[in-house]
């Protein structure tokens, strides 16, 4: 049945819900550190005279984001001393992670990459670890704070806040660096983390009740306790905790999908291969073409920000009306194809008008695709193991691309930017094929718009 314009306008009301509004500010807190250990840091290292190959390998600091699933079970089950009573489970972890990010950024501001590259990398690792931990908690907070039908809007609000933070950490950092140098810029970025800290202190802790999906894995914990009745109490408690916190979330997911879970995980791991790989060399590419930092900030950050927000807003509304799979397929095609526009620019040389066209296409398609993807991942999680399962998904989402991105500088140094961007486009083909397969296999879909996922029986 065709949808009337009034139906689409009514759908926009999702952006007025308090949990959706709160996610705007938590998205900002989550997004601020990303570029500061990624492309913004690449620009600082480029001006400090660090080689392109070293910059590429330096991006492996960001792999911390991709292995957060290792400590996500602890975040799901362990309560922060004192802060749990004061703020609650999720907010207590959020505050600690945000303070870690702010402290790491302040440490980076006190270093000189030309003389202290190892120290810069250690502080960057602190930032990345705190940011990855914050991501785990924010993702769980987002999924637990609203029902399934609002997750498209929650994803779009999160991306809006995230992209505002990228604007601050991208264009803002470049402006600050032009005005007062890179250490001044990173001190300002540390101060901006107050947005997340204040938000953590004022938002409401989500209330979560376990679903029936958790029954079967937790029964295994009880059977374990029964089988080990004669063992020392400390060993039984430790074993039961490990099974409940670490084994059960993965057991529940694979129990739901069976061996088909591997297809879902492969899709998650490959979906962002193209754009994350390209992002490592974006700022060095603009600088090497001859664009000034101000031109880069104006076009790629400020104007690109508007295009990304437009794309994510469209993606959030489309997911509410149509579900995530068809938009995901379109998004996968667009994200891969925009790399060919970058390849064309590498061949043409610096042209501010062509840069505007390329950034328009890249950010519009990227915002649309990521909004759909976040909503899709949210629908795959069980509320009994939100942090751990979503951390698994988001870790897989970035780990292959982060690893491949480490060789980006090596490709550029050896074959140039044109070959690099064409290769990044080709890297997006597997995601397109898997999106098509999942779109046709409706069994793989998360909840339909407006409906909860069907619960399994005991």
C-alpha positions in Angstrom: 0.0 0.0 0.0 1.3 3.4 -1.0 2.3 5.7 1.9 0.8 9.2 2.0 3.0 12.2 2.8 1.2 12.6 6.1 2.4 9.1 7.1 6.0 10.1 6.5 5.5 13.4 8.4 3.9 11.4 11.3 7.0 9.2 11.4 9.2 12.2 12.0 7.6 12.5 15.4 10.0 9.8 16.6 12.6 12.6 16.9 10.7 14.2 19.8 10.9 11.2 22.2 13.1 12.0 25.2 15.3 8.9 24.8 15.9 9.9 21.2 16.8 13.5 22.2 19.2 12.2 24.9 20.9 10.0 22.4 21.9 13.1 20.5 24.3 14.2 23.3 25.6 10.7 24.0 26.3 10.3 20.3 28.4 13.5 20.5 30.4 12.0 23.4 30.9 8.8 21.5 31.9 10.5 18.2 34.4 13.1 19.6 37.4 10.8 20.2 37.2 8.9 16.9 38.9 11.3 14.5 41.3 12.4 17.2 43.0 9.0 16.9 42.2 8.6 13.2 42.2 11.2 10.4 42.7 14.3 12.5 45.7 12.7 14.1 46.9 11.7 10.6 46.9 15.4 9.7 48.9 16.3 12.8 51.4 13.5 12.0 51.6 14.6 8.4 52.6 18.1 9.4 55.0 16.7 11.9 56.9 15.0 9.1 55.9 11.4 9.9 56.0 9.1 6.8 52.8 8.0 5.1 53.6 4.4 5.8 54.0 5.1 9.5 50.7 7.0 9.5 49.0 4.0 8.0 50.4 1.7 10.6 49.6 4.2 13.3 45.9 3.8 12.5 46.1 0.4 14.1 45.6 2.2 17.4 41.9 2.2 16.3 41.8 -1.6 16.4 41.0 -1.1 20.1 37.5 -0.2 18.8 37.4 -3.5 17.1 38.3 -5.8 20.0 36.0 -4.2 22.6 34.0 -7.4 22.6 36.8 -8.8 24.7 35.9 -6.7 27.7 32.2 -6.1 26.9 31.0 -9.0 29.1 32.6 -7.4 32.1 30.8 -4.2 31.3 27.5 -6.1 31.1 27.9 -7.9 34.4 30.4 -6.0 36.7 29.2 -3.0 38.6 31.4 0.0 39.2 32.1 0.4 42.9 30.4 3.4 44.5 29.3 4.8 41.1 26.8 2.1 40.6 24.9 3.2 43.7 25.2 6.9 42.7 24.5 6.7 38.9 23.5 3.1 38.1 25.1 0.4 36.0 25.4 2.0 32.6 26.0 5.6 33.7 28.7 4.5 36.1 30.7 2.9 33.3 30.0 5.8 31.0 31.5 8.3 33.4 34.7 6.3 33.9 35.1 5.8 30.1 34.6 9.5 29.4 37.1 10.6 32.0 39.6 8.2 30.5 39.1 9.8 27.0 39.5 13.3 28.4 42.6 12.4 30.3 44.2 10.7 27.2 43.5 13.7 25.0 45.1 16.0 27.5 48.1 13.7 27.5 48.3 13.9 23.7 48.2 17.7 23.9 51.4 17.6 26.0 53.5 15.7 23.4 55.4 16.4 20.2 54.9 13.7 17.5 58.2 14.6 15.8 60.2 13.8 19.0 57.8 11.6 21.1 56.0 9.4 18.6 55.9 6.4 21.0 54.4 8.6 23.8 51.8 10.0 21.4 50.8 6.4 20.5 50.5 5.4 24.2 48.2 8.4 25.0 46.3 7.7 21.7 45.8 4.1 23.0 44.4 5.4 26.2 42.0 7.5 24.3 41.0 4.6 22.0 40.5 2.2 24.9 38.3 4.7 26.8 36.4 5.6 23.6 35.8 1.9 22.8 34.5 1.3 26.3 32.3 4.3 26.0 30.9 2.9 22.7 30.0 -0.4 24.4 28.0 1.4 27.1 26.4 3.9 24.8 25.3 1.2 22.4 23.8 -0.8 25.3 22.2 2.4 26.7 20.6 3.2 23.3 19.1 -0.2 22.8 17.8 -0.5 26.4 16.3 3.0 26.5 13.6 2.5 23.8 11.5 -0.1 22.2 12.3 -1.7 18.8 10.1 0.7 16.8 12.1 3.7 18.0 15.5 2.2 17.1 15.6 3.8 13.7 15.1 7.2 15.3 17.6 6.4 18.1 20.2 5.4 15.5 19.6 8.7 13.5 19.9 10.8 16.7 23.0 9.0 17.7 24.5 9.6 14.2 23.5 13.2 14.3 25.3 13.7 17.7 28.2 11.6 16.4 28.5 13.6 13.3 28.4 16.9 15.2 31.3 15.5 17.2 33.1 14.6 14.1 32.6 18.1 12.9 34.1 19.5 16.1 37.0 16.9 16.1 37.6 17.4 12.3 36.9 21.0 11.2 37.1 22.3 14.7 40.4 20.7 15.4 41.8 22.1 12.1 40.6 25.6 13.0 42.1 25.4 16.5 45.3 24.0 15.0 45.5 26.9 12.6 44.9 29.4 15.4 47.1 28.0 18.2 48.8 24.8 17.1 47.9 21.1 17.5 48.5 20.9 21.3 46.0 23.7 21.8 43.5 21.9 19.5 43.8 18.7 21.5 43.4 20.5 24.8 40.1 22.0 23.4 39.0 18.6 22.4 39.6 17.3 26.0 37.4 20.1 27.2 34.6 19.2 24.8 34.3 15.8 26.6 32.4 17.7 29.3 29.3 17.4 27.0 29.3 13.7 27.5 30.2 13.9 31.2 27.3 16.3 31.9 24.9 14.2 29.9 25.8 11.1 31.8 25.1 12.9 35.1 21.6 14.1 34.0 20.1 11.3 31.9 17.9 8.5 33.4 19.3 5.0 33.8 17.4 2.6 31.5 15.3 -0.1 33.1 15.8 -3.5 31.5 14.0 -6.8 32.1 15.5 -10.0 30.7 13.6 -11.8 27.9 12.8 -15.4 27.5 15.7 -15.9 25.1 18.0 -15.9 28.1 16.3 -18.9 29.7 18.1 -21.7 27.8 21.7 -20.3 28.3 21.0 -19.6 31.9 19.8 -23.1 32.4 23.2 -24.3 31.3 24.7 -22.2 34.2 22.4 -24.0 36.6 23.4 -27.4 35.2 27.0 -26.4 35.6 26.5 -25.6 39.2 24.7 -28.9 39.8 27.5 -30.8 38.1 30.2 -29.1 40.2 28.4 -29.4 43.5 31.5 -30.9 45.2 34.0 -28.3 43.8 35.3 -25.3 45.9 32.8 -22.5 46.1 35.1 -19.9 44.6 35.7 -22.1 41.5 32.0 -22.7 41.0 31.1 -19.0 41.3 33.9 -18.0 38.9 32.8 -20.7 36.4 29.2 -19.8 36.6 30.0 -16.1 36.2 32.1 -16.8 33.1 29.4 -19.0 31.5 26.7 -16.4 32.2 28.7 -13.3 31.2 30.9 -14.6 28.4 29.5 -17.8 27.0 25.8 -17.2 27.3 25.6 -14.1 25.0 27.3 -15.9 22.2 25.4 -19.1 22.9 22.1 -17.2 22.7 23.0 -15.6 19.4 24.2 -18.8 17.7 21.3 -20.7 19.2 18.9 -18.2 17.5 20.5 -18.3 14.1 22.4 -21.6 14.0 25.2 -21.9 11.5 23.5 -19.1 9.5 24.9 -16.8 12.2 28.2 -17.0 10.3 26.6 -15.3 7.3 25.2 -12.5 9.4 28.6 -12.0 11.0 30.4 -12.0 7.7 28.0 -9.3 6.4 28.6 -7.2 9.6 32.4 -7.6 9.1 32.4 -6.5 5.5 29.7 -3.8 5.3 32.0 -0.9 6.2 35.2 -2.3 4.6 35.1 0.3 1.8 34.6 3.5 3.7 36.7 2.8 6.8 39.7 1.7 4.6 39.4 4.9 2.6 39.1 7.1 5.6 42.7 6.4 6.8 44.2 8.4 3.9 41.5 11.0 3.5 43.2 14.0 5.1 46.7 13.2 3.8 45.1 12.9 0.3 43.5 16.4 0.6 46.8 17.9 1.9 48.9 16.2 -0.8 46.5 17.5 -3.5 47.3 21.0 -2.3 44.1 22.0 -0.4 44.6 24.2 2.7 43.5 23.1 6.1 40.8 25.8 6.0 39.5 24.5 2.6 39.5 20.9 4.0 37.6 22.0 7.1 35.0 24.0 5.1 34.2 21.4 2.5 34.9 18.0 4.0 33.8 18.8 7.6 31.2 21.6 7.6 29.6 21.1 4.3 30.1 17.3 4.5 28.5 17.4 8.0 25.3 18.8 6.5 25.2 16.1 3.9 25.8 13.3 6.4 23.0 14.6 8.7 20.6 14.7 5.7 21.6 11.1 4.8 21.2 9.8 8.3 17.9 11.5 8.8 16.6 10.0 5.6 18.0 6.6 6.6 16.3 6.8 10.1 12.9 7.5 8.6 13.2 5.0 5.8 14.1 2.2 8.3 11.0 3.1 10.4 8.8 2.7 7.3 10.5 -0.1 5.3 12.8 -1.9 7.7 16.6 -2.0 7.3 17.4 -4.6 4.6 16.4 -2.9 1.3 18.0 0.5 2.4 21.1 -1.4 3.5 21.5 -3.0 0.0 21.2 0.5 -1.6 23.6 2.0 1.0 26.2 -0.7 0.4 26.2 0.1 -3.4 26.5 3.9 -2.8 29.3 3.7 -0.2 31.5 1.5 -2.5 30.7 3.6 -5.6 31.7 6.9 -4.0 35.3 5.7 -3.8 35.4 5.9 -7.6 34.7 9.6 -7.3 37.8 10.0 -5.1 39.8 8.0 -7.6 38.6 10.4 -10.3 39.7 13.4 -8.2 43.1 11.8 -7.7 43.4 11.6 -11.5 42.1 15.2 -12.1 44.0 17.0 -9.5 42.8 19.7 -7.0 39.5 21.2 -8.0 37.4 22.8 -5.2 34.1 22.3 -7.1 34.8 18.6 -7.8 35.8 18.2 -4.1 32.3 19.5 -3.2 30.6 17.1 -5.5 32.6 14.1 -4.1 32.0 15.1 -0.5 28.3 15.5 -1.2 28.0 12.0 -2.6 30.3 10.4 -0.1 28.7 11.9 3.1 25.1 11.6 1.9 25.5 7.9 1.1 27.6 7.3 4.2 25.1 8.9 6.6 22.2 6.9 5.0 24.0 3.6 5.1 25.3 3.9 8.7 21.8 4.9 10.0 20.3 1.8 8.4 23.2 -0.4 9.6 23.0 0.7 13.2 19.3 0.1 13.3 19.9 -3.4 11.8 22.5 -4.3 14.4 20.2 -3.0 17.2 17.5 -5.4 16.0 19.8 -8.4 16.2 20.6 -8.0 19.9 18.9 -9.7 22.9 18.1 -7.3 25.7 19.5 -9.9 28.1 23.0 -9.4 26.7 22.9 -6.0 25.0 26.4 -4.7 25.6 28.2 -8.0 24.8 26.2 -8.9 21.7 26.3 -5.4 20.2 30.0 -5.1 21.0 30.5 -8.3 19.0 28.7 -6.8 16.1 30.4 -3.4 16.2 33.8 -5.0 16.7 33.3 -7.1 13.6 32.0 -4.1 11.8 35.4 -2.4 12.1 38.1 -5.0 12.8 38.6 -6.2 9.1 38.5 -2.7 7.8 40.9 -1.4 10.5 43.4 -4.1 9.8 43.2 -3.5 6.0 43.4 0.2 6.6 46.8 -0.2 8.2 48.2 -0.9 4.8 46.6 2.1 3.2 49.7 4.2 3.4 51.8 1.4 2.0 49.5 1.2 -1.1 49.6 5.0 -1.5 53.4 5.1 -1.2 53.8 2.3 -3.7 51.0 2.9 -6.3 49.4 6.2 -5.6 46.0 7.5 -4.6 44.2 6.4 -7.8 44.9 2.7 -7.3 44.2 3.0 -3.6 40.7 4.4 -4.1 39.8 1.9 -6.8 40.9 -0.8 -4.4 38.7 0.6 -1.7 35.8 0.5 -4.1 36.4 -3.1 -4.9 36.6 -3.9 -1.2 32.9 -3.0 -0.9 31.7 -5.6 -3.5 31.4 -8.5 -1.0 29.2 -6.4 1.3 26.9 -5.6 -1.7 26.5 -9.3 -2.5 25.9 -10.3 1.1 23.3 -7.5 1.5 21.5 -8.8 -1.6 21.5 -12.4 -0.1 20.2 -11.3 3.3 17.6 -9.1 1.7 16.2 -12.1 -0.2 16.5 -14.4 2.8 13.8 -12.8 5.1 14.6 -15.2 7.9 17.8 -13.2 8.6 15.9 -10.0 9.3 15.5 -8.4 12.7 12.1 -7.1 13.9 9.9 -5.5 11.4 9.1 -1.8 12.0 6.8 -1.3 14.9 7.0 -4.9 16.2 9.1 -6.6 18.8 11.3 -9.6 17.9 9.4 -12.8 18.4 10.5 -14.4 21.7 11.5 -18.1 21.8 9.8 -20.5 24.1 11.5 -21.9 27.2 
